[in-house]
Amino acid sequence: MGIIIDLDVMLARRKTSSKELAAAVGITPQNLSILKTGKAKAIRFTTLDAICKALDCQPGDILRYTADEESPE
């Protein structure tokens, strides 16, 4: 999938830990880890909204799209 999660970058910019963000957003550290590592299949808008509020950022600061590499023929 071409969706890249840059949550680690925003956490570093805001000098916030994953544990602090999880508490602020109201999700478990395990679920935040799944999101951070790009293993999540979906994210609720309410969760994205809470993350953006906590980190004072836009969704595009956390999520970005890159085209999948074409497979060699």
Buried (B, 14 or more C-beta within 10 A) or exposed (E): EEEEBBBEEBBEEBEBEBEBBBBBBEBEBEBBBBBBEEEBEEBEEEBBEBBBEBBEBEEEBBBEEEEEEEEEE
